[in-house]
Amino acid sequence: MPPIAPRLHEPLRAALRGEASDWPGLTDAETHALIVHGVAPLVYATAQVPQLRTEAIRAAALEALRVDDVRTVLDALGNADIATLVLKGTALAYDLYASPELRPRGDTDLLIAARDLERARAVFTELGFEEQPLSGDEHGLRQTAFTRRGASGVVHMYDVHWAVANTPLFASVLDFDRMLARARALPRLGDHARGLDDVDALLLACIHRVAHHHDSDRVIWLADIALLRDRLARAEHERFWRAAADARIVGACVRSVELANDWMSRPDVNRADEWLSADELTRDEASQVFLDRDITQGGVLAANLRALPWRARIERMWQVAFPSPAFMRQSFGARSRIVLPWLYLVRGVRGLLRLFRRVGA
């Protein structure tokens, strides 16, 4: 994430709270940072900063084109009796924010049961979507992507997950069937649209920024966390922290809540120490390795391997080293199978070098 200039911190905090504030003229770098952090439409809605007008209009126009596609997909999955949960940005846009265009996102995340994956593939194929080739890393990749170009020229992308995280340390924190039983309706997205209840959504928001983005300080993700916490009753806060302790992700959740409270200027209440024991607050948690912003790609791989049984570790190492031929050809833009041995060699060299690179580099 590009840093947000210190002089913008206070006006941005006010905008995130929905309060009007005076903004200075923005430099190109400052405008870019607010867009990348996903808060440009929110800021424009409260402060009408001229440099953000184009991005706010773009977000509103894109949302109008995207929502019809999302409704079509959800209806098709529902009519095929495939239980589907809408995750992350799209669910929050239509349930948490005053207007959906205030919550930018690049794709639509859906969660299904692993047992329904093949039937979901058939639905997306029938709708004219193309599936992106998978690498074959079944122990480190629990999602697949479908894309199609709409009549307006907009590319619609869906990430279809069968676990809440790719990372083995976090993948089983939330159970699909239990989340489905607690799911809440999202009527603005149609009759078949359901999202996570607030506690599950908060757990996922904390997991996502740590497991997939290594303690990222992207502000829109922190706003999600703060706004979800605002809606929780006290008993739900207790359930949240108890679930975090049971899954041994207290450190990740504490860090996420602290950052969210800071950016949104929220009071330091409903903290973990109000419900959890000293042992639960201080014990070692394997998941905390993902809070290390200096960790290398090799360190991430090692942490994920340690979360797997030995046979799965061997399988994953083989799958990482030798992805599917279709994935290799697409990754390198090659059509012929003849060059595959050389492509695997190049990938292997690149992979070895990448192991020493910091995840934030």
N, C-alpha and C positions, 0 to 999 in steps of 0.2 A: 504494500500500500504506500502511495506517496504521502508524505506527512502533510497534515493540515497546519497552515501557518498559525503560530501562537496568537496573532492579533485577531484571528477568526474564531477562536475557541468560545469566547463568551457569546458573541452573536449567534454562533451555531447552536450552542446549548439552549438559547432562548427559542430559536426556530424549532428545535427538536421538541420543546415543550409546547409548541403551538403559539408562542408569544411573538408579537411584533418587536423588531429591534432595528437599530441603525447599522447599516453595513457600509464598509468602505468600498471603493471601487476595487474590483478584483483583477489581479494579474492573470495571464494565461495559465500559469502554473497553478495558481489557487483555484481557478475555475476547473481545471482538469482534475485536481485533487478532490473537489466536492463531487464531481461526476463519478469518479472511480469509487469513492466511498458510498455511492448510492443515495446521496442526500440532496442532490440538486433540485428535484421536484418539490421536496419538503420545504427547502429553504425558499424557493420561489413562491410557494403557496402562502408563506407568511410574510415575506419581505420584498417580493417582486424585484430581486436583484437583477438588473438588466442583462448581465453576462450569462445568466442561467435561463433566460426566457426560451431560447431555442431548444435547450435540453428538456425543459418542462413541456413544451408543445410536442416535441418528439415522443416523450413518454406517454402523453395522453393519446396521441394518434396511434401509437403502437398498441396500446392497451385495447383500444376499440377494435383493432383488427385481430388481436390475439384471443380475446375472450370468446368470440364465436367459435374459434377452432377448439379451444379447451372444452367448451360445452359439447361440441360434436364428439370429441374423443371420449369424454366421460359418459355420455349417453350410449355410445357404442359399447364401451366396456360394461356398463350397467346392464344393457340389454343382453349381453353375453353372460350375465350372471358372474362376472369377475369382480369380486369385492376390491375396491380401490380407495386409497386414502390420498388426498392431495397434501403435499408436504411443503414446508418452508415458505419461500417467497410468495407463491401464488395463493396458498391458503391464507397466509397472514394479510396479503393485500386485500382480500375480500372478507376478512373477518376482524382485523385489528386496526386497520387504517381508515381514515375518514373517506378516502377515495382510493381506488386500487392503483391509479397511476402514480401515487405518492410512494409506492413501494416497488422500485425498479427490479427487474431480474432478467437474466438472459435466456432462461428456459423454464419449463414446467416440470416439477418433480412429482412423480407418482410412486406410491408404494403398493405392491401387491404381495400376495403369498407366493413363495417360490413354486408351489405346486401349480400355480396358474400361469406361469411364465409362457409356456408354449401356446396356450390359448390366447394370451395377450398379444403375442407375436402375430398370430393369425388375424386378430382384429386390426392391428396397426397396418399389416400388409394389405388387408382389404380396403382400408381407408387411403391407400396410396403412399404410405410412409416407407422409407428405406431405413433399414437397420445398419448402424455402423458396425464393422467387423470387430469382434472381441479378441483380446489378446490370448484368451484361454486361461488367464490367471484366476482360477475359480476360488482360491483362498484369499485373494486380495482385491477382487472386483466383483461386487454384488449389485451391479446395475448395467443397463444397456441403453443405448440412445437411438431414438427414432426421429427422422427429419422428413419434412416435405415442404415444398414451396407453395404458398397459397396463391390465389388468383391475383392478389395485389402485389405479388412479388416478395412478400415477407416470408422468410424461412421460419417454420415452426419446429421447435425442438422439444422433445420429451425425454427426460431421463427417467427410466422405469427401474425402480429399485426393488429388491426382494429382501433387503435388510436396511436398517437405518444408517449404517456406515459401512464403508469398504474395509476399514481397519479392523482386524480381528479383535483388538482390545475393546472396541466399542460396538461391534456388530450385533451382539446379543443383549445389549442393555435394555432395549425395548422390544417386546414381543408383538408381532403383528396382530394376532387374534385378540389379545387383551386391548391393544390400542383400538381395534375395530369396534369392540364392545363399548368403549368409552367415547367413540368418535362423535363429533358435533356436525350438524348439517351446515352446509354452505349454500343457502338458497339462492344467492346472487350468481352462483355458478351452475345452477340447475338442480334438477330433482335427484340426480345420482352423485352429487358432489358432497363429499364428507372430508373433514379435516380432523386433526388431532385435538383432543381436549387440551385445555391450557397447560396443565402440568406436563403432559407428554410433549407438547409443543415446546415448552420451555426447556425440558431436558434435551430435546433434539437441537434446539438453537445453541445451547451450551456445547453439546458434543460436536456439532458441525464446525464451529469456528476453531475448535481445538484439533479434532481428529483429522479434518481435511485441510485445514488452513493454518495449523501450528500457531495458535494463539494470535491470530490476526486481529488487528484493531480496527477493521473496517467498521465504520460508524453505523451504517444501516443495520448490521447484524447486532450491534449493541443496543440500538434503539428497539429492535424486535424484543430483545430480552427484557429491557426495562418496561416496555408496554405490556408484555405478557405478565410480568410480576405485578404490575398495577392492578390487573384484573383478578388476581388470586385472592381468595379468602384465606384466613389464617390457617384453617385446616388443610388447605391446598398447599400452602408453603411448607407445612410439616410433611405432607406426602411427598413433595418434591425433594426435600433434603433427605428423607428416609430412603427414597428410591436411589438417590445419588450415593448414599452410603452403602446400600446393598450392592450396587453395581461397582463400587470402589472407584467412583469418579468425582469425589468430593472436591479435590483440588481443582479440577477443571471447571467445576460449577462455581466454586468460590471465586476463582479468578475472573470468570465471565461476568458474574454479578457485580463484582467490585468495579470493573471497567464500565459496565453499563450504568451503574449508579453515578459514577464520576461524570460521564458524558451527559447524562440526563439530569444531573443535579438532584438525584433522588436521596432521601434520608436513608441512613444506614440501619434499616430495620429488617425484621424477618430474616435474620442471618442464620448461618448453619449452626453456630454455637448455641442457639436458642433451643435446638432439638437434638443435636448429636453429642455424643460423649467425647471426652478429651482424646480417647484412643481413636475414635473414628475420625477426628479432625486432624490427628498428627501421624497416623500410620502411613507407611509407604504404600503408594499406589502405582502400579505399573503404568497407568495411563498418564501420569504426570510427566513422563518423558516428552510428551507432545507439547508441553508448556515451554520447553527449551527452544528458544528461537535460534540458537546457534547449532542445533543438532544437524548432523549431516544426513544425506539421503541414505547412507549406509547405516547410520544409527536408527533411522526410522525402519528400515528393512529388518534390522536385528530385533527391534522391539516387537514388530509384528510377527516375526518368526517365533519368538519366545512365547507368544500367546497361543501357538498351535501345537498339537501333539506332533511327535517326531515324524510319523509317516506324512502328515500334511505339510510339515516343513520341507521334506524332500520333494514332495510333489510340487510345492510352490516354487522352489528354486529351479526345478526343471522347466516349469511353465513360464517363469520370468525370463529364463535364458532362451527358450525356444517357443515364442508365441506362434499362433496359427499362421500359415502361409498367406491367407487372405489379409490378415492384419498387417503382416510385413509388407506386402505389395502396396497396400493403401498408404501405409506410413511413409514409404519411400517413393510413392508415385510410380512404381514399376509394374509393367504388364506381364513380362515374361517370367516363368518359373525358373528359367536357366540361371538367373542372377541371384536366386535365393541364398545359396551358400555364402556369397559375398555380402549380401545384406545382413545375414546373421552375424558374420564376422564384424562388420561395421557396428552393428547394434551392440555386440559384446564389448568392443573397445569403448564405445561411448558410455555404456552402462558402468564399466569399471571406473571410468573417470568421474562419472556422476556420483558414485558412492562417496566421494570425498567433498562434494559440494554441499554447502549449507542450504537448508530448505528455503531460507529466506533470500538467498542470493539471486 
